[in-house]
């Protein structure tokens, strides 16, 4: 079977665009508007009163994991001519990231389950539930930091493959490699020195926003150099 690299690139770009939009919706439009830092009672009350919005945020997060699985497979095919083993490894890292994020979504569903039957709860029971809701959200944040290690490793490999390729621009690969390194640094700084992590966040993630945005637009608009891709693909050993 022969693939059309331009169609493949645009499909990856479209999926990537959806991932970025859905993730920003879930984070900025849902959680940032509902969660009140340092106030478990207000957070629990807002989740209860905005249950439909919260559920849409969970659905958006889960849908991005489906797209991540597809992107892992399609990027493997697109970047395979630049290095079969490295491309396969990058795909495995993204699949592991998607699995971690799918499991991590449970911590966003937990508040809905905890708050379901609190209408007649006593003050002490309600306070305990509110604390559990906050703890569940903190676990979600910790799980995201762990998953970001897998995603960072994936991006570093993708960036190296793009630099090595002849069908995508070198500067784009360098930007993606830097972005992956920043994701890795952000997570490990958070594990080792949380006080330092709070001072560099969110600035350390800005290269990722630029690189992933540039990669998305390039794949959607410019695609790949089909002639160079086909030459590299035919040159691969059987």
CORGILIN-V716968 format. One record per helix or strand of 2 or more residues. SS is the DSSP state (alpha for helix, beta for strand). FROM is the first residue (numbers start at 1). LEN is the number of residues. If there is no record, write none. Layout:
ss from len
SS FROM LEN
SS FROM LEN
This chain:
ss from len
alpha 5 30
alpha 40 10
alpha 51 32
alpha 84 21
alpha 106 9
alpha 123 42
alpha 170 23
alpha 194 7
alpha 203 20
alpha 226 10
